[in-house]
């Protein structure tokens, strides 16, 4: 009995000879918002000077004697030296001067924000250690420790005096330790102080327009704030916000009587708060377990305009780690890795604009050459702009081609048809409007090469079980022609040849032949060694190699029988 398993194998040498005859058989067989690392080892405060494209960062450590200066992306551009033990920093209303509390030097320094050079130093007394600074009513207000518990206080430096010097304020003492202080950005004279780390904290508000300053309201046991971490005065001075370890929200209080006025919902362990010039608020927390740890609100808003997961952007938000650009176009956050002392700056562009829902769908991720791809962009709710643009960038291309620009329909959809020739990346772009951010989205499809195979030089055809078989004489040559699209000149083609026996197909695969300049290959197969009467089939396999712009693919099977 003949071993039928050898029948297909017997024809493979004939295929190899056909390759060699046309020179095709080789001699050898041979896939934001961005965070930037900060060059600091500790942190106390960040101040944004967008007029000069600078961020100032103090580290709050007696061993750190400089202020770090970065650009608005967090890349360090300079340092300001001889700022011994710098902690609190504040920018003058005109943006020309940065003031810094130098704990190790027992002084407050003034720094020109254009030249980054210190221009003045104001001693606060060798026994006094300044912690924080704020600008209000033409004065630099300084919180400081005296070396005696319970005797910390707030004093001022009158910048309008002929010779500005530090002065104590009789109504602003009695703090257990130097408090954090914040002033009204609109310079109404309101100054607020809170003592960090206490449970409950101590809070006071002051009127700095009077000389000397007077207490507006004070509470040495402010029970609605435990472990105070940050504070900020609402532009206009009527209210202020405390960020406290508890309660788990950012509460607003009256600067007149310290009564609660409302809150901005946030999450566990609030530790930072900041306002832009219009009163928009950023309320942050260091709760690494929460999927959301930063909330952006419009003034007195009940629902956040945007929320962020900062932990996924580089770490936990640090206390006092938020700063705005005055116009609200950028929000800066300082993050600390939960597993190391690596700090990063995360920059959020247009935090006051809502992120629209924009998706792109092609129905499938894989197609075959020449298929029509229905590309649909979907745009969710926006304000005035309902226009979307759809682009295509085929693999190997360095530029995108605009396929369609138009307004989405009533369902929010815009569709365009595309004939797929290569692997392609599609993108949809929404330019934004007054309430919604610009947005873009991409999706990619893979395109199998198109491969067709034909047999010729047969003498007849027959149909068996719904399959067409070509009939060949044993001493004839079977002509096999393959075309691949798009053009894959020089790329690999293999042939699979199978014979059916014992209820299954069995066969062999040739080595690589190579497509000619027209992306074709033609061979002639000697059928002398074929088993008569048995069912054969053959197909071509395009095998992707150097050209990665399409996926590999197979032709359809062609069936044949060899007769005498």
FIROLUM-369845 format. One record per residue: residue in three letters; x, y, z of N, C-alpha, C in turn. Coordinates in steps of 0.1 Angstrom, whole numbers, plus 5000, padded with zeros to 4 digits. Each point is the difference from the previous one (the first is absolute). Layout:
# FIROLUM-369845
AlaXYZXYZXYZ...
//
This chain:
# FIROLUM-369845
Unk500949885000499150125000500950125000Unk499650104992500850135000499850075013Unk501150075004499950095012499550144995Unk498750035001499550124995500550125006Unk500649995012500650125007501150064992Unk500649924992501250054992499550064987Unk498749994997499650054987500250154998Unk499650085010500250154999501550035001Unk500749935008501450025002500749984986Unk499549914992500749974988499950114990Unk499050095001499850114991500850125004Unk500550015013500750125005501350024992Unk500849904997501250024992499650064987Unk498949964994499650064987499750155001Unk499450045012499850145002501450075002Unk500949945007501350065002500750024987Unk499949904991500750014987499450114992Unk498650025002499450114993500550135005Unk500250025013500650125005501350024994Unk500849905000501450014996500150044985Unk499049954993500050024985499850154997Unk499350075009499850144997500850095010Unk501049945006500950075009499450055013Unk499049925006499350045011500449935013Unk500749894999500349925012501350055006Unk500050065012501350055006500949895003Unk501350035001501049905003500149965014Unk499550105009500049975015498750055006Unk499549925009498850045008500450095012Unk499850074998500550085011499050005012Unk491051255083498550065007499950175002Unk492651755106500050015006499350135010Unk500749965003500650075012501249925003Unk501250045001501349945002500650035014Unk500649905006500850025012501550014997Unk500750095008501450014998500749995014Unk501049925000500849985013500650145005Unk499950025013500550125005501349975008Unk501050094999501349985006499950065015Unk499249945008499950045014499949885008Unk500350015013500049895010499050025011Unk499350125000499050035010499150114993Unk498950045007499250104994499350085011Unk499850134997499150085009499050084992Unk500450074989499050084993500450024986Unk499050024991500250034986499350134997Unk500650094992499450134995500250004985Unk498950044993500150014985500250154996Unk501050024992500350134994499849994985Unk498849994995499849974986500550114991Unk500150135005500450114992501549984996Unk500849935008501449974996500249854997Unk498849934999500149854997500849935010Unk499850035013500849945010499149945011Unk500449895006499549955013501150015010Unk499650055012501050005011499649905010Unk500949925005499849895009500950015012Unk499450015012500849995013499949865005Unk501149965007500049865005499849995015Unk500050115007499649995014500949925009Unk501350004997501049925008501150095003Unk500549995013501150085004501349974993Unk500049884993501249974992500050044986Unk498850064996499950044986500050154999Unk501050064994500350145000499850074987Unk499149954992499750064987498549984996Unk499550094992498749994994500249944986Unk499249904997500149934987499150084990Unk500550034988499350074990499849904988Unk498849984996499749924988499350084990Unk499949944988499050064990498749955004Unk499050034992498649965003499749864997Unk501049924995499949864998500749925011Unk500650075009500749945011501549974998Unk500550044989501449984997500950115006Unk500949965009500850105007500850094991Unk499950135002500850094992501050085008Unk499850005014500950085008499849975015Unk500950055008499750005015500450145005Unk499350045011500450125006500749975013Unk501350035001500949965011499850095012Unk500649955011500150075012498650035006Unk499149914998498750015006499949905012Unk500750025010500349905010498749965008Unk499749874999498849945007498750064995Unk499950034987498850074995498849915001Unk498950075005498749935001499050074992Unk499250095007498950074993500550094989Unk499350014989500450094989498750074995Unk500150124995498850074995500450104989Unk499150024990500350094989499350135003Unk500750114997499350135001498950024991Unk499050085002498950024991500450044986Unk501150084999500450034986500949904994Unk500349895007500849894994501450034999Unk500550115005501450044998500949945011Unk499549975011500849965012499549875006Unk500949915003499749885008500550025014Unk499249985010500450015014500149865006Unk501149985008500249875005500450005015Unk499449915008500349995014501249915002Unk501150065005501249925002500249975014Unk499649885004500149955014501450005005Unk500949954993501449995005500750145000Unk499550104993500650135000499350105008Unk498849965006499250085008499750134993Unk499549994987499850114992499049974989Unk499550114994499249984987500850074989Unk500149924989500750064989499150044989Unk500450104992499350044988500849974988Unk499449944989500749954989499350064987Unk500850064991499550054988499649884991Unk498850004995499549884992500550004986Unk500550114995500650014987501449955000Unk500850055009501449965001500349885009Unk499149975008500149895010501250035010Unk500250125003501050055009499450065012Unk500549965012499550065012500350155001Unk499050085003500250155000499950065014Unk499549925010499950065013499949885010Unk500350035013499849915011499550075012Unk499049955006499450075011500149915013Unk500950035009500149915012498850015009Unk499649895006498850005009500549985014Unk501350005003500449985014500749865001Unk501150005006500849875001499249895008Unk499150045009499249915007498849954993Unk499750064989498849974992500349924988Unk499249904997500149914989498850014991Unk500150074988498850014992499649874993Unk498749994999499549884993499350034987Unk499150105001499150024988500050154997Unk499750044987499850144996498850014992Unk499450125000498950044991500050154998Unk499550044989500050154997498650055001Unk499850115007498750065002500250145005Unk499250104994499950145005501450064999Unk500849974990501350064998501149955010Unk499749895007500949945010500349854997Unk501249965004500349865000499749955014Unk499049915001499749945013500849875003Unk500549995012500949895003499549935013Unk499849874998499849925012501349945005Unk500250005013501349965005499949935014Unk501049925003500149945013501050095008Unk499850015013500950085008501049925009Unk499849874999500849915008499349965013Unk498950065003499249975012498649954995Unk499749885005498749944996498950095005Unk499050024992498950095003500250144998Unk501250044994500350144998500350034985Unk499649914992500250024985499050124996Unk500450074989499250124997500150034985Unk499350114996500050054986500550145001Unk500950044992500550144999499950044985Unk500650124998499950064986501250084997Unk500250014987501150094994499250104991Unk500050125004499350114992500950044988Unk499549954988500850034988499950144996Unk499150085005499850144996500950095009Unk500649955010500950085009501250044993Unk500650115004501350044994501149895002Unk500049945012500949895002499149895006Unk499649914992499149895005500749915010Unk499449985011500649925011498949915006Unk500449895006499049915006499450075013Unk498749985001499350055012499149905006Unk499949995013499149915006498650065000Unk499049915002498650045000499449955013Unk499550095009499549965013498849915000Unk499250024989498749925000500249864993Unk501249974995500249894992500949895006Unk500150005013500849905007499249895006Unk500649935010499349905007499949864993Unk500749984989499949874993501049915007Unk499649875001500849905006501349984991Unk499850004987501149994990499650094989Unk501050044992499850094989498949944990Unk499050084997498949954992500350024985Unk499349934991500050024986499150124998Unk500350094990499250124998499750014985Unk498850074998499650024986499350134999Unk500150074989499550144998499050004988Unk499250105000499050024989500750044988Unk499949924989500650044987499650144995Unk498850045004499550134996500450125009Unk500849975010500650105009498950085007Unk499049945006499050075008500450025014Unk501249945004500550015014499849885008Unk499349904995499849885007501249905001Unk500449975012501049905002499549895009Unk500249874997499549895007501249915005Unk500049955012501049925005499449875006Unk500749894999499649875006501349935004Unk499949935011501249935005500049854995Unk501049974993500049864994500349895010Unk499449884997500349895008499349985013Unk499250095004499349995013498649944998Unk499549935010498649945000499350035013Unk499150105000499650094989501150114998Unk499850074989501050114996499650135007Unk500850104999499750135004499950094987Unk499050094999499850084988499750145004Unk500450094992499750145003500050084986Unk499250105000500050094988500350145005Unk500650084992500550145004499650104989Unk499950125005499850124991501450075000Unk500649994988501450065000499950154994Unk498850054998500050144995500150095012Unk499749955012500250085012501550005004Unk500350105008501450015005499950035015Unk500449905009500449874996498849914995Unk500449884995499049914995499149965011Unk498749974997499049965010499549864997Unk499549935011499549874998498550014996Unk499649934989498650004996499349885007Unk500749895001499449885007501149915003Unk499949925012501049915004499449895008Unk500649884998499549885007501249915002Unk500449995013501249925003499749855000Unk498749964998499649865000499049984989Unk500450014988499149994988499749864997Unk498949955006499749855000499749944987Unk499750094990499749944987501249984991Unk501250015006501249984992501049935009Unk500449884996501049925007501249994990Unk501250025005501249984992499950094987Unk500050135003499950104988501349994992Unk499850004986501149984991500250124991Unk498950074997500250114990498850095002Unk500150134995498950095001500150104988Unk498950064996500050104990498850095002Unk500250134997498950105001499450014986Unk498650005000499350024988500250144995Unk500250024987500250144995498850095004Unk500350115006499050095005500050005015Unk500549895006500350005015498849965009Unk498949984994498849975009500149865006Unk500749914994500149865004501449954999Unk500249885007501349934998499749855001Unk500949924995499949865000501149945008Unk499749905008501049925007500149864994Unk501249954997500249864997500549935012Unk499249915006500349935012499949854998Unk500849935008500049855000498649955002Unk499250075008498649985003499350135002Unk498850024995499149914993500449984985Unk499449904994500449964987499350084989Unk500250135001499550104990500850135002Unk499950094990500650135001498950105004Unk500050045012498950095005500450144999Unk498950084997500250154999499550065013Unk500750105004499750075013500050154997Unk499250075008499950155000501350055006Unk500650104994501150065006499650105010Unk498750045001499550095010499849945013Unk499449875000499749945013500449855001Unk500649954990500549864999498949904999Unk498750054997498949904998500149934987Unk499549885000500149914988499050054990Unk500550024987499150054989499749904990Unk500649885000499849904990501249924998Unk500049924990501249914998500149964986Unk501249964996500349934987500349865003Unk499149914995500249865002501449954994Unk500749925008501349954995500149855005Unk501049975007500249865005500850005013Unk500449885004500749995013501350075000Unk500350065011501350075003500350114991Unk499250104999500350134993501350065005Unk500850044990501350065004500550124992Unk499150044990500550124992498850074994Unk500150134999498950084994500650124993Unk499550044989500550124993498950064992Unk500150144998499050074992500850074988Unk499350014989500550094989499450145003Unk500350094991499650145002498550025000Unk499349904993498550024999499349925011Unk500749945009499449935011499749854997Unk500449954989499949864997500949935010Unk499649885005500749945011500549864996Unk501249965004500549874999500149945014Unk499349895002500049945013500649864999Unk501149985007500749874999500249935013Unk500349874999500249915011501149914997Unk500549945011501149904998499649865002Unk498749974998499449875001500449914988Unk501149935002500449914989499149894996Unk499049975010499149894997498850044992Unk499850134998498950054993500350014985Unk499049974991500350014986500050154996Unk499550095008500050144998500650085011Unk501050084998500650075011500250154998Unk499550054989500050144997498750044993Unk499450115005498750054996500150144996Unk499550044988500050144996498650054999Unk499750115007498750065001500050144995Unk498850044994499850144998499650075014Unk500150135001499650065013498749965005Unk499949945012498849965007499349894992Unk500749934992499449894992499749885009Unk499049924996499649885007500649884994Unk500350014987500549884992501350044994Unk501049915002501350044994500050014985Unk500750094995500250014985500849894995Unk501149975008500949894996500549935013Unk500349884998500749925011501249934994Unk501049975009501249944995500449895010Unk500749904995500749905008501550024999Unk500550085010501450045000500949885003Unk499549905008500849895004500549934988Unk499249994990500449934987500950094992Unk500250125004500850104992501450015006Unk500249945012501450015005500049995015Unk498950005008500149995014498950075007Unk500150025013499150075009500250154999Unk498950075000500150155001500650035014Unk501050095000500650045013499250125005Unk500150025014499450125006500550134994Unk499150094997500350134993500649984986Unk499749894994500649974987499250044988Unk499150105001499250044989500350154997Unk500050044987500250144996499350014986Unk499350124998499450034987500850104993Unk499850004987500350124992498950105003Unk500250135001498950095004498849994991Unk500249984987498949994991499249874999Unk500549915008499349875001500349904989Unk501050034991500249924989500949885003Unk500750015012500949895004499949985015Unk500049875004500049965014501349925002Unk500750035011501349935003499849925013Unk500549885000499949915012501349935003Unk500550015012501249935004499749875006Unk500649894995499649875005501349935006Unk499749915009501149925006499749864998Unk501049934995499849854998499749935014Unk499049925000499749935013501149905005Unk500949974991501049905004501450055000Unk500250134998501350065001499950155002Unk501250075000500050155002500250064986Unk499349954990500150064987498750094998Unk500350134997498950104998499950024985Unk498750044996499750034986499150114999Unk500050074989499150114998499049954989Unk498750015003499049964990499350134996Unk499950024987499450124994498749964993Unk499050075004498749984993499650124992Unk499949994987499650104991498450025000Unk499650125000498550034999499249925010Unk500450015013499249925009498650045002Unk499650124996498750055001499149964989Unk500649944989499149964989499749855002Unk498849964996499549875002500649914989Unk500449885004500549904990498849944993Unk499950024987498949944993500249854998Unk498949944997500049864996500249994985Unk501149944996500349994986500649864998Unk499349924991500449864997500149984985Unk500749894997500249974986499849854998Unk499249964990499649864999500249964985Unk500649884998500149954986499349874999Unk499349955010499249884999500949875002Unk501250004996500949895001501450065000Unk501049915005501450055000500849944989Unk499449904992500749944990499250004987Unk500650034989499350004987501049944990Unk499549974988500849954988500150114990Unk501150014993500250104990498850024991Unk499750134999498950044991498650015007Unk500049965013498750005007499650155003Unk498750025001499550135004499950015015Unk500750095006499950025014499150125003Unk499049975009499150115004500550065013Unk500550124999500750065011499050105006Unk499649985013499050095006500650065012Unk499950145001500450075011498750045008Unk500149995013498850045008500450115010Unk499350115000500250115009498950015010Unk500350015012499050015011499650155001Unk499450035011499550145003501250104999Unk499750114993500950124999499150125001Unk500750124999499250125001499550054986Unk500950074993499650054987500649934988Unk501149935002500749944989499749854998Unk499449964989499749864997500749954988Unk501250064997500749954988501249915004Unk500249904992501049905003500749984986Unk501349975001500849974988500649865002Unk499949924989500549865000501249994991Unk501149945004501249994993500549854999Unk500849984989500649864999501450024997Unk500849915007501549994997500449864998Unk500249964987500449864997501449985006Unk500249875003501349965005501150034989Unk501150065005501050044991500050154996Unk498850065002499850144997500450095011Unk500650124997500450095011499050115002Unk498849994993499050115002498649945000Unk499150085005498649965000499350064989Unk499049934995499150054989498650035005Unk499550114998498750045005499049924991Unk499149925007499049934993498750074999Unk499650075011498850075001499950105012Unk499550114998499750105010498550034999Unk499350005011498650035000499450005014Unk498750055000499349995013499449865002Unk500149965012499449875004498550014998Unk499349884998498650004999499350015014Unk498749985000499250025012500549905011Unk500549894996500549905009501550025004Unk500650104995501450035003501049934991Unk499549954989500949914992500450074987Unk501249984995500550034987500749884994Unk499649964988500649884994500650034987Unk501149934997500650014987500449864996Unk500049974987500449874995501550014994Unk500749895003501450004996500449874994Unk500750004988500549884994501349975007Unk500149885006501249975008501049934991Unk501250064998501149944993501149955009Unk500350075011501049975009499550015014Unk500849955010499750035014499850155001Unk499050045008499750145000499650045014Unk500550125004499550075012499150114997Unk498849995005499050114998500050095013Unk499750134998499950095011498850094998Unk499450035011498950105000500450125008Unk499750124996500450125007498850095002Unk499950055012499050105004500750125005Unk499850124994500850125003499650075013Unk498949955007499650065012499150124998Unk499550055011499250135000500250075014Unk499150095003500250085012499849925013Unk499449884999499849935012500749865000Unk500449954988500549874999501450004994Unk500949925005501449994995500049944986Unk501150044993500349934988500349855003Unk499749924991500249855002500449934987Unk500749905002500349914989500149865004Unk499749914991500049865003500549924988Unk500749895002500549924989499549865002Unk500049934989499849855000500749954987Unk500549885001500849944990499349874995Unk500249984986499549874995501249944993Unk500049874999501049924993499349954987Unk500850004989499449964987500949894995Unk499349894998500749884993500250034986Unk501149964995500350014985498949924993Unk499750054988499149934991500849904992Unk499649885000500849894992499049924992Unk500249994987499249914992500849904992Unk499449884998500749894994499249944989Unk500549984988499349934990500849884994Unk499349904996500649884994499650004985Unk500949964992499749994985500749884994Unk499749974988500549894992499349875004Unk498850015006499249885003499249974987Unk499549885000499249964988498550005002Unk499650005013498650005003499850045015Unk498750025004499750035014498949905004Unk499949985013498949925005499650055014Unk498849975004499550055013499849885009Unk500650015012499849895010499750065013Unk498849975005499650055013500050155000Unk499650074989499950144999501450074998Unk501049924998501450064998500449974986Unk500550104994500549994986501449945000Unk500249894992501349944998500550024986Unk501250034998500650014987500749864997Unk499849954988500549874996501250024991Unk501149945004501350014993500449864995Unk500650004988500749874996501349995007Unk500449875003501249985008501250054994Unk500150014987501250044993500050154996Unk498950075005499950144997500750085011Unk500350134998500550095010498850085005Unk499950015013499050085007500550145001Unk499450104994500450145001499350065012Unk500850065010499550065012500450154999Unk499150095001500350144999499450075013Unk500950085006499650075012500250154998Unk499150085005500250155000499750055014Unk500850095005499850055014499850154998Unk499150065008499750145000499950055014Unk500550125003500850094992501349944995Unk500750074992501249944994501049965012Unk500549884999500949955010501249944993Unk500550074990501249954993501149965009Unk500549884997501249955008499649935012Unk498750005004499649945013499849854998Unk499849935011500049855000498649954997Unk500049894991498849924998500449865002Unk499149935008500249855002498749944994Unk500249874996498949924995499749895010Unk498749985002499649885008499349904991Unk500449885000499549894991499549895009Unk498749964999499449905009499349904992Unk499949875005499349894994499049955011Unk498949964995498949955010500149855000Unk500249955012499949855002499749985015Unk499449885003499649965013499150105007Unk499250074992499050105005500550135004Unk501350044996500650135004501050044989Unk500350135000501050054991501450005007Unk501049964992501349995005500950064989Unk501150075004500850064990501350065004Unk500650084991501350065002500050144996Unk501050085005500150144996501450024994Unk500150084989501350034994500750105008Unk501350024995500850125005499550124993Unk500650125003499650124994500450014985Unk499050054992500350064987499750155001Unk500450074990499950155002499250064988Unk499250095004499150074990500950094991Unk499550004987500850094991499650145001Unk500450084991499850155001498550034999Unk499249924994498650024999499249935011Unk500849965010499449935012499349874996Unk500649934991499449874995501149895001Unk499549884999500949884999499249904992Unk500749944991499449894992500949885000Unk499549885002500849885000499249904991Unk500849894996499549894993500449875008Unk498949935003500349885009499949874992Unk501049925001500149874993499149905008Unk499049944994499149925007500349854999Unk501249974994500349864998499949915012Unk500450065012500049915012498750015008Unk499050064994498750015007499349875001Unk499249985010499249885002498750014992Unk499849924991498850014991498749995007Unk499150094997498749995005499750065014Unk501150045007499850055013499850155000Unk499450055011499650145000501250085006Unk500450104992501150095004499450145002Unk500850085008499750145000501350085002Unk500050134995501250085001499650145002Unk500850075008499750155002501450075003Unk500050134997501150085003499950075013Unk501250015007500050075013501050124998Unk499450125002500950125000500550015015Unk501350015001500650005013500750145002Unk499550085009500550135003501549995005Unk500850084995501450005005500550145002Unk500850064991500550135002498950114998Unk499049974991498950094998498949975010Unk499950095010499049985011498850084999Unk499750054988498950094998498749924998Unk500049874999498949914999500249885008Unk498949935004500249875006500249894990Unk500549895004500149884992498649954996Unk499949934989498649944996500249884991Unk499049934999499949884991499050024989Unk500349944989499050004989499049895003Unk498950004993499049895001500749874995Unk499549895004500449874995499549984986Unk500949954992499649954986500149855000Unk499049934996499949855001500349944986Unk500749885000500249944987500249855002Unk499849934989500249854999500849974988Unk500949915002500949964989499549874994Unk499849994987499549894992501249954991Unk499749894994501049944991500150094987
//
